[in-house]
Amino acid sequence: MRQTKEVKIIVDALTEHKAEDISVLDVKERTPFADFYVLATAPNPRALGAYPDVLEEALAQAKIDVRKIDGSPESEWVVVDAGAVIVQLFTAAKRSEMNLDTLLSMERKK
């Protein structure tokens, strides 16, 4: 899979800040509003709250705007819209509950 500059910046920033189980999914054939989803698990609620700022700062350094950030540590799920890349950040429990990894993998096999 060919990753974009945005995906590399996002994955590098999340890795540097100890995000866990980072997955990059190519969804450009399945959705008109994004080329990639990046899914990651925060090790704790504090990290989940910090990741949007970390991503916004890393992307801003590359002159890439974040369109919208939604969610909160209290909801255990935060979404960062970076244009062609949507970042979904979760606590481990919420990621398991949402099951997006499996859902998107099943979709790929169809």
C-alpha positions as CSV (number, residue, x, y, z in Angstrom):
1,M,0.0,0.0,0.0
2,R,1.3,3.4,-1.0
3,Q,1.0,5.8,1.9
4,T,0.8,9.6,1.7
5,K,2.9,12.2,3.4
6,E,0.0,12.8,5.8
7,V,-0.2,9.1,6.7
8,K,3.5,9.0,7.5
9,I,3.4,12.1,9.6
10,I,0.4,10.8,11.5
11,V,1.9,7.3,12.1
12,D,5.2,8.8,13.1
13,A,3.6,11.2,15.6
14,L,1.4,8.5,17.1
15,T,4.4,6.0,17.3
16,E,6.5,8.7,19.0
17,H,3.8,9.3,21.6
18,K,3.4,5.6,22.4
19,A,0.1,4.9,20.6
20,E,-0.6,1.2,20.4
21,D,-1.8,-1.1,17.6
22,I,-1.6,1.4,14.8
23,S,-3.4,0.3,11.6
24,V,-3.5,2.0,8.3
25,L,-6.4,1.1,6.1
26,D,-6.6,2.1,2.4
27,V,-10.3,3.0,1.9
28,K,-10.2,5.1,-1.2
29,E,-12.1,2.4,-3.2
30,R,-14.8,2.2,-0.5
31,T,-15.5,5.8,0.6
32,P,-15.7,9.1,-1.2
33,F,-14.6,11.2,1.7
34,A,-11.2,9.6,2.7
35,D,-8.3,7.8,1.2
36,F,-7.0,6.3,4.4
37,Y,-8.2,5.5,7.9
38,V,-5.6,5.4,10.6
39,L,-6.8,3.5,13.7
40,A,-4.8,3.6,17.0
41,T,-5.3,2.8,20.6
42,A,-4.3,5.2,23.4
43,P,-2.6,3.6,26.4
44,N,-4.7,5.7,28.7
45,P,-7.4,8.5,28.7
46,R,-4.8,11.2,29.2
47,A,-2.9,10.2,26.0
48,L,-6.2,10.0,24.2
49,G,-6.9,13.6,25.1
50,A,-3.4,14.6,24.0
51,Y,-3.2,12.9,20.6
52,P,-5.4,15.3,18.7
53,D,-3.1,18.2,19.7
54,V,0.0,16.1,18.8
55,L,-1.4,15.3,15.4
56,E,-2.5,18.9,14.7
57,E,0.9,20.2,15.6
58,A,2.8,17.6,13.5
59,L,0.5,18.2,10.5
60,A,0.8,22.0,10.9
61,Q,4.6,21.8,10.7
62,A,4.0,20.2,7.2
63,K,1.4,22.9,6.4
64,I,-1.4,20.4,6.4
65,D,-4.6,21.6,8.0
66,V,-6.8,19.5,10.3
67,R,-10.4,20.0,9.3
68,K,-12.1,18.9,12.4
69,I,-11.6,17.1,15.7
70,D,-14.5,15.4,17.5
71,G,-14.9,13.2,20.5
72,S,-13.2,13.3,23.9
73,P,-11.4,11.1,26.4
74,E,-14.7,10.7,28.3
75,S,-16.3,9.2,25.2
76,E,-13.2,6.9,24.8
77,W,-13.1,7.8,21.0
78,V,-11.6,10.8,19.2
79,V,-11.8,11.4,15.4
80,V,-9.3,13.7,13.7
81,D,-10.3,14.7,10.1
82,A,-7.1,15.5,8.2
83,G,-8.7,15.7,4.8
84,A,-7.8,12.5,2.9
85,V,-6.9,10.8,6.1
86,I,-9.3,10.1,9.0
87,V,-7.7,9.2,12.3
88,Q,-9.8,7.2,14.7
89,L,-8.3,7.1,18.2
90,F,-9.7,4.8,21.0
91,T,-9.2,3.4,24.4
92,A,-8.6,-0.4,24.2
93,A,-12.1,-1.1,25.5
94,K,-13.8,1.2,23.0
95,R,-11.8,0.0,20.1
96,S,-12.8,-3.6,20.9
97,E,-16.4,-2.5,21.2
98,M,-16.5,-0.5,17.9
99,N,-14.7,-3.4,16.1
100,L,-13.8,-1.2,13.1
101,D,-10.7,-3.3,12.4
102,T,-12.8,-6.4,11.7
103,L,-15.6,-4.5,10.0
104,L,-13.2,-2.9,7.5
105,S,-11.3,-6.2,7.0
106,M,-14.6,-8.0,6.2
107,E,-15.5,-5.2,3.8
108,R,-12.1,-5.7,2.0
109,K,-12.8,-9.4,1.4
110,K,-16.1,-8.8,-0.4
